[in-house]
Amino acid sequence: MIGAPLVTTQAFEAEERIEASAQGASAAELSSRMPTLIGKACEIAASVIHGVHGRRRAGQGETFWQFRPFMVGEVAQRIDWRRSARSDHLYVREREWEAAHSYFLWIDCSPSMAFASSLARDAKIDRAVTIGFALADVLVRGGERAALLGLTKTISARDVIERLALALVESAAAVASAEWPPHAPFPPRAKIVLISDFLCDPKELSRRLRDFASAGATGALLMIADPSEESFPFSGETLFLDTDSSAAFHAGRAESFRETYEERLARHRNEIAEAARKAGFSVQLHRTDRSAADALLALAMGLYAGSELF
């Protein structure tokens, strides 16, 4: 996880003795799964692309968008006389707004992201990569530019998924040990999307987000959670293992910790959400037993609208 564990019982793999290496966020394992993740990203991007209509609107640009009726009070020079000659009404030719935004994605590849319980469809890292790449594809097809923060320049080409995947594979060893988004340059009014489980120090995250905001960036946090991290389905004698160290915690009756755990998790998430809100970032929670396409659509629409999702 990025930063220190929230509580000792947050190493959820202990009950089923699933170690981080089983799913793996290591450089070699992530690289070996990349073709599958690329395929999933392309699939869910294609499934939601037609649901994203937020960007197209009239404005400065060269691309024709639509004809609309001439309105009283507009200057006559805006009338398209060729189109108007075919009817009894006057029409104005509108061009599509073409001021593309730059989106910078950061995908947490630290050890806690490797976890996947039997309740999940995917490991957290696999779901994060899939949604991150798919979001980049949706953005580029909508006329925007996308990049991996600190790893690539902004890309506007249709093969953006393959380019981002190559950059992530080539830097897999470095990103797997990175606990926080890098301090990398980005243009004014950039949008930054952080994808992580955010099992981290809320105060340090708040400082990072304030740095982004002071540089003129806004964006979103996508919090990836395994269903067992919310339901705490442990009972009886259980050994909890920390994903980032050799720390361990033995519970004789794990169920007796459930209420305390749920309270601490709720408090932690509230602190993460408050840090995001103060910096002008939205927060979306996504569980790995739910539809990746639904999460992608909500994230993309929220970014286009520029509003908080939760």
CORURDA-V629937 format. One record per residue. RES is the residue in one letter. SS is DSSP state (~ for helix, > for strand, _ for the rest). OMEGA is omega in whole degrees, 0 to 359 (NA if undefined). D_CENTER is the distance of its C-alpha to the mean C-alpha in Angstrom with 2 decimals. Layout:
BEGIN
res->[RES	RES]
ss->[SS	SS]
omega->[OMEGA	OMEGA]
d_center->[D_CENTER	D_CENTER]
END
This chain:
BEGIN
res->[M	I	G	A	P	L	V	T	T	Q	A	F	E	A	E	E	R	I	E	A	S	A	Q	G	A	S	A	A	E	L	S	S	R	M	P	T	L	I	G	K	A	C	E	I	A	A	S	V	I	H	G	V	H	G	R	R	R	A	G	Q	G	E	T	F	W	Q	F	R	P	F	M	V	G	E	V	A	Q	R	I	D	W	R	R	S	A	R	S	D	H	L	Y	V	R	E	R	E	W	E	A	A	H	S	Y	F	L	W	I	D	C	S	P	S	M	A	F	A	S	S	L	A	R	D	A	K	I	D	R	A	V	T	I	G	F	A	L	A	D	V	L	V	R	G	G	E	R	A	A	L	L	G	L	T	K	T	I	S	A	R	D	V	I	E	R	L	A	L	A	L	V	E	S	A	A	A	V	A	S	A	E	W	P	P	H	A	P	F	P	P	R	A	K	I	V	L	I	S	D	F	L	C	D	P	K	E	L	S	R	R	L	R	D	F	A	S	A	G	A	T	G	A	L	L	M	I	A	D	P	S	E	E	S	F	P	F	S	G	E	T	L	F	L	D	T	D	S	S	A	A	F	H	A	G	R	A	E	S	F	R	E	T	Y	E	E	R	L	A	R	H	R	N	E	I	A	E	A	A	R	K	A	G	F	S	V	Q	L	H	R	T	D	R	S	A	A	D	A	L	L	A	L	A	M	G	L	Y	A	G	S	E	L	F]
ss->[_	_	_	_	_	_	_	~	~	~	_	~	~	~	_	_	_	_	_	~	~	~	~	_	_	_	~	~	~	~	~	~	~	~	~	~	~	~	~	~	~	~	~	~	~	~	~	~	~	~	~	_	_	_	_	_	_	>	_	_	_	_	_	>	>	>	>	>	>	_	_	_	_	_	_	~	~	~	>	_	~	~	~	~	_	_	_	_	_	_	>	>	>	>	>	>	_	_	_	_	_	>	>	>	>	>	>	_	_	_	~	~	~	~	_	_	_	_	_	_	_	_	_	~	~	~	~	~	~	~	~	~	~	~	~	~	~	~	~	~	~	_	_	_	>	>	>	>	_	_	_	_	_	_	>	_	_	_	_	~	~	~	~	~	~	~	~	~	~	~	_	~	~	~	~	~	_	_	_	_	_	_	_	_	_	_	_	_	_	_	>	>	>	>	>	>	_	_	_	_	_	~	~	~	~	~	~	~	~	~	~	~	~	~	_	_	_	>	>	>	>	>	>	>	>	_	~	~	~	~	~	_	_	_	_	_	_	>	>	>	>	_	_	_	_	_	_	>	>	>	>	_	_	~	~	~	~	~	~	~	~	~	~	~	~	~	~	~	~	~	~	~	~	~	~	~	~	~	~	_	>	>	>	>	>	>	>	_	_	_	_	~	~	~	~	~	~	~	~	~	~	~	~	~	~	_	_	_	_	_]
omega->[179	183	182	177	177	173	184	182	179	172	195	185	188	185	181	179	176	180	182	182	182	175	169	169	179	183	184	183	178	179	182	180	187	178	178	181	176	179	178	180	178	182	183	175	179	183	183	187	182	177	181	181	192	191	188	177	182	179	181	180	182	186	178	179	184	167	175	180	175	183	179	181	178	179	184	181	181	182	173	188	180	178	182	182	182	181	179	182	176	182	177	176	178	175	183	176	187	178	185	175	176	180	180	183	171	181	180	179	182	189	184	180	180	188	173	176	178	179	187	175	184	168	182	181	179	180	180	180	181	182	179	179	180	177	178	180	179	181	181	178	175	176	181	176	183	180	168	185	178	183	183	168	178	185	177	183	182	178	184	181	181	180	179	179	180	180	181	179	182	181	188	182	181	183	179	180	181	182	185	174	183	172	184	181	174	184	176	178	175	175	184	180	179	182	188	170	177	170	191	177	181	181	178	176	179	178	180	181	177	177	177	183	180	176	176	183	169	178	188	172	173	183	181	182	170	182	179	178	178	186	182	187	186	178	179	182	186	175	179	182	178	182	186	181	179	181	179	179	180	179	178	177	186	183	181	180	189	183	178	178	182	178	181	178	179	179	179	181	176	178	176	181	180	176	179	183	181	180	180	179	174	179	176	177	178	177	185	172	181	187	175	180	179	179	179	181	180	180	181	180	179	178	178	182	181	183	177	181	183	NA]
d_center->[16.40	15.71	18.88	21.68	21.62	21.51	24.61	26.50	25.81	22.05	22.74	22.54	23.64	27.20	28.59	28.07	28.47	25.32	24.86	21.78	23.55	23.90	20.39	19.87	17.31	20.27	20.52	22.97	21.34	17.87	19.79	21.94	19.18	17.40	19.56	18.66	14.88	15.49	17.61	15.20	12.51	15.42	16.65	13.84	13.22	16.98	17.07	15.04	15.99	19.11	17.51	15.88	18.90	17.83	18.51	22.01	24.73	28.00	28.36	29.43	29.11	31.16	29.74	31.71	29.85	32.56	36.02	36.54	39.85	41.43	41.49	44.49	44.16	42.19	43.96	45.85	44.44	41.17	43.03	42.61	46.28	45.96	43.63	45.69	48.89	47.84	47.90	49.52	46.49	44.97	41.42	38.97	36.74	33.18	30.82	27.06	25.11	23.83	22.32	19.09	16.23	14.55	10.78	9.95	6.99	7.65	7.39	9.84	12.78	15.31	17.86	16.61	13.61	16.46	17.71	18.35	21.09	23.34	21.59	18.28	17.69	15.67	15.16	11.96	11.49	12.29	9.86	6.91	8.66	9.51	6.46	5.28	8.97	9.55	7.45	9.56	12.53	12.32	12.14	14.99	16.99	16.80	18.42	15.74	15.12	12.16	12.33	11.23	12.15	15.66	16.02	16.53	17.86	16.28	16.94	18.20	19.73	19.22	18.88	15.62	14.17	17.36	17.37	13.99	15.06	18.38	17.15	15.09	18.20	20.54	18.88	17.99	20.69	19.64	15.90	16.99	19.08	16.83	16.33	14.57	12.75	15.76	17.98	17.69	19.08	17.37	19.31	20.09	17.93	14.86	11.40	9.00	5.25	5.40	4.18	7.73	10.59	11.83	15.33	16.49	19.01	17.95	20.51	19.19	15.62	17.39	19.30	16.38	14.79	18.34	18.77	15.90	17.38	20.87	20.05	19.12	15.31	13.24	9.61	7.12	6.20	4.52	7.75	8.77	12.54	15.49	18.00	20.68	18.91	19.51	22.86	24.49	26.79	29.02	32.76	35.85	36.11	32.70	31.69	28.27	27.05	24.71	22.15	22.59	26.36	29.55	29.57	30.54	31.56	34.13	34.32	37.54	36.21	32.41	32.44	34.14	30.97	28.77	29.44	29.01	25.75	24.35	25.56	24.01	20.60	20.75	21.96	19.27	16.46	18.52	18.76	15.03	14.77	17.84	16.69	13.68	16.16	18.73	16.59	15.57	11.89	10.76	9.58	8.58	9.97	9.67	12.67	13.29	16.51	15.08	14.09	10.92	12.15	12.47	8.94	7.99	10.99	10.48	7.17	9.09	12.23	11.22	10.29	13.57	15.48	14.51	14.98	13.75	12.46	14.20]
END
